[in-house]
Amino acid sequence: MSNLELNLHNTLIFASENEGILRVVKSERMSEFRELERAGYIELDQKATGMAIVYMTDRGREYLENQ
């Protein structure tokens, strides 16, 4: 697994553990969230600069279950 894939995998795990919770998100993690959202693994609801709520999609849940 490449470093990028590992970072996105870890970000997806973080998203699943914090699903539905308003969180302060650093800019680097926000970029990773955006990438996961484009890939269809999460839905991102950004509330303010640096604050967002993450929701897992079925695709994201299936990915984590199969890992």
N, C-alpha and C positions, 0 to 999 in steps of 0.2 A: 504494500500500500504506500503510495507516494505521500510526501509531507502534506501536500494540499488535500489529498483525500482524507488523511488522518485528521487534519484540522476541521474539515467539513463534517466528518463522522463525529468528532467530539462536540462540535457545535450542535449537531442534530440531537445528540444525547442530552446536552444542556437544554435544548428547546423542549424536549419531551419531559424533562424533570421540572421545567418551569412553565408548562403550558397553561395559558389562561391567566397568568400573573403579570401585572404591570412591573416591568423591570427597567432599571437603568442599564443601557447597553453601550459599551465602548465602541468607537468608530470601527475598529478592526473587526469586532464581532458582528456589527451591523452589516458590514460588507459581506461577511460569510452568511448571515441570515438572508440577505438579498439574493445571493447565489443559490441558496437552498430554495428560496421562494421561486426563482426563475425555473429551477429544476422540478418544481411541483411537490417538494417534500414538506413544506410548511406554508402557512399563510401568516403574513406579518401585518400587524395593525399598529403602525407607528403613531403614537399619541402626541409626541413633542420631540424636539431634537434630543436624541440620545435616550428616548423612552419608548418602549414598545411592548405589545402583547403578542406572543407567538402561539399559533395553533397548529397542531400536527395535522397533516392530511392523511388519507388512507395510505397513499404511497409511502409517506414517511414512516408510518407505523409498521407497514409491511417490511420495509427495509431493515428497521431495527430488530424486528422479530426474527428475521432470517440471518442475522449476524451472529 
